[in-house]
Amino acid sequence: MAEFHQELDATGLNCPLPILRAKKALGKMQSGEILKIIATDPGSVKDFEAFSRHTGHELLESAEEGDQFLFRLKKT
């Protein structure tokens, strides 16, 4: 996982909480900054893909490590 400006730990949270927390965190960030999200909800993979499409924030990375799902979103 490459660089990021802020990290959001959404482990143990189910849909839609990881998305809602990411949206709140991105709202406080500057354009071009990167938010790293750690989630455990398998549904978060499709959720963050859809979130990226609908909001325009760039999904730089989506990876699975053990029982965790890691995402990096670049705020537009």
RODO-2510 file (C-alpha; in nm, 4 decimals, decimal comma):
residues 76
     n   res          X          Y          Z
     1     m     0,0000     0,0000     0,0000
     2     a     0,1569     0,3233    -0,1105
     3     e     0,1361     0,6681     0,0474
     4     f    -0,1750     0,8188     0,2001
     5     h    -0,2666     1,1330     0,3929
     6     q    -0,5313     0,9934     0,6249
     7     e    -0,6340     0,6461     0,7394
     8     l    -0,9852     0,5280     0,8199
     9     d    -1,0280     0,2089     1,0222
    10     a    -1,3690     0,0681     0,9317
    11     t    -1,3001    -0,2846     1,0591
    12     g    -1,6038    -0,4499     1,2116
    13     l    -1,8438    -0,2078     1,0399
    14     n    -2,1035    -0,3266     0,7912
    15     c    -2,2573    -0,1470     0,4948
    16     p    -2,3246     0,1418     0,4726
    17     l    -2,1010     0,2576     0,7613
    18     p    -1,7606     0,2231     0,5848
    19     i    -1,8898     0,4379     0,2956
    20     l    -2,0496     0,6959     0,5264
    21     r    -1,7318     0,7285     0,7331
    22     a    -1,5199     0,7564     0,4168
    23     k    -1,7502     1,0265     0,2803
    24     k    -1,7190     1,2219     0,6069
    25     a    -1,3379     1,1853     0,6103
    26     l    -1,3055     1,2901     0,2445
    27     g    -1,5162     1,5975     0,3189
    28     k    -1,2438     1,7226     0,5538
    29     m    -0,9588     1,6518     0,3119
    30     q    -0,8043     1,8657     0,0380
    31     s    -0,8386     1,7817    -0,3309
    32     g    -0,5632     1,5406    -0,4370
    33     e    -0,5162     1,3904    -0,0909
    34     i    -0,5427     1,0150    -0,0443
    35     l    -0,7598     0,8330     0,2093
    36     k    -0,6656     0,4772     0,3050
    37     i    -0,9575     0,2649     0,4261
    38     i    -0,9339    -0,0669     0,6102
    39     a    -1,2591    -0,2653     0,6123
    40     t    -1,3706    -0,6187     0,6945
    41     d    -1,7127    -0,6193     0,5218
    42     p    -1,6806    -0,8201     0,1961
    43     g    -1,9539    -0,5979     0,0480
    44     s    -1,7242    -0,2989     0,0798
    45     v    -1,5410    -0,3983    -0,2394
    46     k    -1,8461    -0,3325    -0,4579
    47     d    -1,9551    -0,0440    -0,2348
    48     f    -1,6299     0,1492    -0,2819
    49     e    -1,6275     0,0807    -0,6575
    50     a    -1,9797     0,2270    -0,6816
    51     f    -1,8903     0,5136    -0,4466
    52     s    -1,5954     0,6047    -0,6684
    53     r    -1,8092     0,6001    -0,9836
    54     h    -2,0855     0,8120    -0,8286
    55     t    -1,8681     1,0695    -0,6518
    56     g    -1,5773     1,1011    -0,8951
    57     h    -1,3203     1,0246    -0,6234
    58     e    -1,0540     0,8050    -0,7811
    59     l    -1,0232     0,4501    -0,6449
    60     l    -0,6464     0,4062    -0,6656
    61     e    -0,6291     0,0665    -0,5013
    62     s    -0,8538    -0,2141    -0,3864
    63     a    -0,6788    -0,5107    -0,2253
    64     e    -0,7541    -0,8017     0,0039
    65     e    -0,5127    -0,8982     0,2809
    66     g    -0,6322    -1,1885     0,4918
    67     d    -0,9716    -1,0921     0,6321
    68     q    -0,9239    -0,7234     0,5562
    69     f    -1,0050    -0,5164     0,2495
    70     l    -0,7802    -0,2183     0,1799
    71     f    -0,8735     0,0779    -0,0351
    72     r    -0,7077     0,4034    -0,1345
    73     l    -0,9301     0,6848    -0,2577
    74     k    -0,7960     1,0072    -0,4071
    75     k    -1,0186     1,3057    -0,3374
    76     t    -1,1102     1,4991    -0,6512
***
